[in-house]
Amino acid sequence: ARAVPLDEYERLRDQLRAYLELAWPLRPGTELGPLTGRVPAKHLASFVWQNPWTMLATVPAVEALKAAGCRVPAVAGARLKGPAAHDLVEIECVPVGMLHLETPVATCHACARQGVSRPKHVQLVRPTLPADISVFRLENFPTMIVANGAFVEALTRANLSGTLAKPVDTTDG
């Protein structure tokens, strides 16, 4: 990683985009490849967090959610070390939905980042929400992870630990 002029960044970004299966936004600082790190715990909650926007789950938790009919894009291949590392997978939360913004927000023309602070009242734009993915990120607020009602219900039914679900509202625009 290094700072480069805008035209060089755009050239590199466009070359990389051809290799991605999903339409991920490739913003400066994007990290690709397997998650690496150490898992010091022997016993894990069903969900653990490397940071507030990187969700990992135990294999049994992912299996329980899938058995409940949830589409959970789990990514194996993390290069983790430690007593329970073999039991974790990263959940790939694709950025697809949109946060409703009360006022227009300036968007960086180079990287598409919007300078948005977390609102006190979270409202999602209903037409942007995916029908076929149970857990995802928001395009205009990628650190926020959203789960649909079926996912939250499955968490509760299977008594899975390590998450906190808060209800949000939706709007048509």
Disulfide bonds with the S-S distance in Angstrom:
none
